[in-house]
C-alpha cells in the first residue's frame, strides 16, 4: 500500500509525502491568486515555511506572510491579521502550521468580508447564519502537526483575551477548500509536541466514539482513528523520522476532527477553560484530564469501550482501555495531574462555570452538572 491519495471527504485533501510542492496548484484550485500565508512565530523562519513561500513566489503567488499568532490565538491576533490581509489586497489564505496557525488563518479568511464583530459568530444556536457567506475568502490549509485536525474543521477556537475564555467560531464555509497533508512537514516535531498533538487527535476520536449523538459514519471513523493512534503514535514518538508513522498520525488527526462532528465531551469542556486561563498546551491538557473523564463516564461508556477494545486489540475491556491510556500517557511523559502540568491556584468556581458553558458539554455521555463537574475537576487536580 502506498501512502499517497486524493480524497474529497470532508473536503479536497491532497495527501502524501512531498505534496507541499503542489501548493501553487492547490491555490489555483481554490481560486486564490494573491494568498496571505498565516502561521505562528515559531514556524515563521523554519525551512518548511520559507520553502513554501519560495514555491509560492516562484509560481507568481507572492510571498506574503503573517506570523503574529499566539499559541492560543486571540482577538488581537485576528485584528492584526485582518489589517495585514486587507492592506495587502489578498484574496485568500494559506493557513500553515499547527492548530494556532490553522485556526487563525481560517478566521481571517472568514472575517475578511464581514461587517459584524467576531464574537457575533460564536458557535451558539444559529449565530453562524449572521455571516455573509459570499464574503468568506477561500482557504488552503497545510497542517504541520498531527493533532488538532483543524485543516478539516468547520470552526476555529479563538481566545477572548479580555475575559480569558476560549470561543468557538463556526461556519460551514470555514472548512478549507483544499488541504495539503504532507507528513514530511511533521518530521521536525520534537517528541513532546508529537505526544501532545497525537494525544489531541486521540482525544477527538475517543470523545466522538463515546458521544451519544447519532452519526454512524463519524462513529466508525473515530474507532479506526483510535486504532491508528494506538499503533503509530508510539512509533512517531520514538522516531520522528518514521515517515509511515508520521503519515498515519496525520491521517488520524484529520479523522478525529471529522469524527467529532458527532460530538465532543468533558475532556474538551475542561481543557478549553483551563487552556484559556492557564495557557496550557491544548492536546497535553486533553491527555491529562482523559483518565479522570473516562472514569467519570464509565456508567455510560463501559459497554461501548468493551466493543472498542475487541477491535483495538486491548485486553480487559473498559478497565483494560483505561490502563492502556494510563500507560501511554506515562510512556510519553504526560503529567499525571493538572497541578503537575502547571495549573496552580485555579479558580475552581470559574473553571466549572466555563466548562458547563462550553459547547462540548452537550456531547458528554454523562450529563454534566455543577456538582459532578466540580468533583471531576478536583479529581484532575
N, C-alpha and C positions, 0 to 999 in steps of 0.2 A: 504494500500500500504506500502510495506517495502522499506526503502531507502538503498537497497543493490542490486548491479547488476554487471554484467561483460559486458563491451562494447568494440567494436573494431572500432569505428568511433570517431575521425580520426585515432586513434591508440588503442592499447590494454589498457583498463582502468579497474583497479580493484577498484570499488567504494563502500564505506561503512564504517561505524564506526568500528574501531578496525582492519582494514585490513593492518595496518603497520606491523602486525605480519607475513604477507606474504612476507616481504622484501627478505628473502632468496629464496623463490620460484620465485619472480619477477626477481631477478638477474640470477637465473638459466635459466628462460625463455628467458632472453636477451642474454645469453651466456657469462655472467660475472662471473669469478672465483675469481678475486682479485680487488674489486672495491675501488675507492677513493671516499669517501663521501665529497661533496663540499657544504659548507653552509656559512653563514655570521657570523661575530664575535659575534653578539648579541645572535644567536641561539646556538653557539658552546657549551656552558656549560649548556644549558637547558635540563630538563628531557626528553623532546621528542626526543632530539638529542642523548643524552647519552644512552637512552633506545634503540634507533635504532641501535647504534653502538654495544650495548650489544647483540642484536639479530643477527647482522652480525657476530660478533666474535663467538658466540655460534654455528653458522652454518658453521664455518670454512672459512668465507669470510674475516677475519681480521677486524681491526677497525681503518683503516687509515682515517684521516680527514684533509681537507684543509679548513681553515676558514678565510684567509686573503682576504676578499671580502668587498669592499666599497659599500655604499648604491647605488651609481651609478658606477657599476664595470667598470674598465678601462684596458688599455693595460698592465699596470704594474701588476695588479692582474692576468691577463692572463699569463704573463711571469713567475710569481712566481708559479702559479698553474701548469703550464706545467713542470716546474722544479721538483715540488713535484710528479707529475704524473709519469714522466719518471724515476726519481730516485727510486721510489717505485716499479717500474715494474708492474704497474697496467694495466688491460685490459678492463676497463670500468669505468663509473662514475655513482654514485648515486647523482643526483642533488637534494638538500634538502633545502627547505626554501621558501621565497617569491621570487619576481621577480629577485632580485640581485643574490641570490644563484643559482636559476634555470638557469638564463641566462649565468652566468659564467661557471657553470658545463657543460652546453651544448657546449659552445665554447671550453672548454678544451678537451672534447671528440672529437670535430670536428677537432681541431688543432693538436691533439697529433701526427698524422702521416703525416701532411702536410709539405711541404718544402718551400712554398711561405709565405710571411708575412701576418699577419692578415688582414690588410686593403685591400689586393688584393681580398677579398671575400665580400666586401661591396655589399649591395643589389642595384646594378647598372646594368641594362641590363642583360646580361647572364654571369656576372662575376662568378656566382656560379659554372659554368662549369669548371673553372680553378682548382677546388679541385679534389683531388684523392678520389673518393667516397669510394673505398675499404679500405682506411686508416682511415675512421671515426670509432671511438670506439663506442660500444653500450652504451645506456643511460637508466637508470631507473630514472624517475622523481617523486618526492614526494613533492607536494606543502604543505606549512604550512600557507598560507594565501588564501583568496578567492578574487582574483583581476586580476592579470596580465594574467592568463591562459597560462603562458609560458610553462607549462607542456605539452600542446598540440600544441605548435607552432613550426614552421619551421625556426625560426630566433631567434637571441639574440640581445639585444641592449647593445652596449659597448661604453663607452665614450672615445674619444681621449683626454687624459689629456693635451696634448701639445697645441691642437687647441680649446679645450673646445667645442667639437662637439660630439653629440651622433650619432653613426653609427650603422646601422642595418646590421648584418652579417647573410647571408641567405644561406641555402642549404636544399633541401628536406629531407636529411637524418640527419639533426639536430633534426628532430622530434623524441622524445624519443620512444624507443622500447616498454617499459612498463611504465604505470603510476599507482601509488597508490594514490587515493584520499580518504583520511581518515579524515572526518570532526572533529574527536576528536583532531587532531593536531592543529586545529584553535581555540580551546576553550579559550586558554590563550591570544588571541589577545586583546589588550586594545581597548576601544571604538574608539579612534581617528584613529587607524590603521584599525579597522573594517570598519569605514566610508571611509577612503581614498582608501583602496583596493576595497571595494564594489562598490564605485563610478567609479573606474577604469574599472571594469567589465561592469558597466552600460554604460560608455562612449564607450567601444568597441561595445556594442550592438547597441547603438544609431547611431554611425557613420557607422557601417556596414549596418544597416537598411536604412539609408539615402543615402548611396553611389549609384551613378548612374550606376555602373557596374552590369553586369548580372550574378547572381549566386542565383537562387531561393532557393536552399537548405539552403545556408547561410542566405538569407533574412528571411526565416521562423524561423530559429534558433535565429536570432537577435531579432525578435519580441517576441518570447517566453522568451528569456533571459531578456528582459526588464520587462516582466510581473513578472518573478520570483524575480527580484531585487525589484520591487515595493512592492511586498507582503512580502518579507522575510528580506530585509536589515534593515528596522526599527526594526524588532524583534531581529535580531542578534546584532544590536547596543544597544538595550535596555537591553538585557540579553545574555551575552556572553556564557552562559551555555546551551542555547536553541539549542540542537543538531539538531533538524529538520531544524531550520533556518540556522544553520551553514552548514548542508549538502546541502540545496537548494542553498545557496550562492556559495558553491564550484562547484555545477553544473553550475550555471550562469557564473562563471569565465571561466570554460572550454568552455562553449557555446559561450561566447563573443569572445574568442581567435580563435575558429574555424570559427565563423561567419565573422571575419574580413579578411578572405581570399577574401571576396567581396570588401574590401577596407576600409580605414580609411579616415580622412579628416582634417579639420582645427584645431580641438581640439588637435590632436596629433602633427600636424605640428607646432603648437605654443608651446606645452608643452615640446617637445624634446629639442629645443634650450634653453628654459627657465630653464629646469632642468639641462642641461649641464653647463650653465653659472652661475646659482644662486643656484644650489644644492637643489632645492625644491623636495618634495615628488611627484612622478610622478602622482599617482592617484588623490591626492589632487589638483595638478595643473590642471589636466583634469577637475575636478569638478568646479574649479574657473572660467575657461575660457568657460565652456559649455554654460551658459546662453547667453553670447555675440555671440558665434558661432551659436546658434540656431536662434538668430535674424538675423545674417548675412546671413544665408542660407534660410531664410523664403521664398523668391520667388520660390525656387526650391523644398522645402520640405513640404510646407503647406498642400497640398492635401494628401501626404503620412502620415503626422502626424495626419491629421483628421481621416484617416482609422485606424491608430495605436491606437489612444485614444479610439475608439469604442471597440477595443479588450482589452485594458488595464483597462477599466472601469474609465477613466478620462473624466469628463465633459468639454465641451468647445473647443474641437478640438485642433488646434495648440496653441491657446492662453492658453487654459487650461493646456496643457502639459508644456508650459514654466512656468506657475505659479506654477505647481506642482514641477518642478525641483527647482525653487527658494525656495519653502517651504521645500523641502527635504534637500537642502544644509544648510538652516538656522537651521533646527532641529538637524543637525549633526555637527554644529559648523564649517562649511566650511567658510573660509574668503570670504568676498564679492568682493574682488578685488585682483589683483596680488600684489599691494602695501601692502595690509593688510597681504598677505602671506609672505612678506619679500623681494619682488623684488623692490629694491630701486636703484636709479640712473642707470637704464638699458641703455644699448647701443642699442637704438631702431633700428638704421640702421643695425646693425649686427643681431639682432633678426629677423628682417624682411627678410634679405637676407638668413639666415639659414632656416627660416620657408619655404621659397619658394624652397629651395633645398631639403627639406625633402621628402622622398618617399610618405608620407601620403598625400601630397598636391594634387596629381593626383586623389585621390578618393573623393575630396570635391565636393559636388553637384553644388556649385557656383565657377566658375574658379577664382583662386586666382592670383592677380596682386600685384605689388609693392604698388600701391596706396591703394587698398582696404584692403590689409593685414596690412599696417601701421595703417589705421583707425580702423581695428579690434583689433589690439594690444593695441592701445591707449584706446579703449573702455574697454578693460580688466583691464588696469591700473587705 
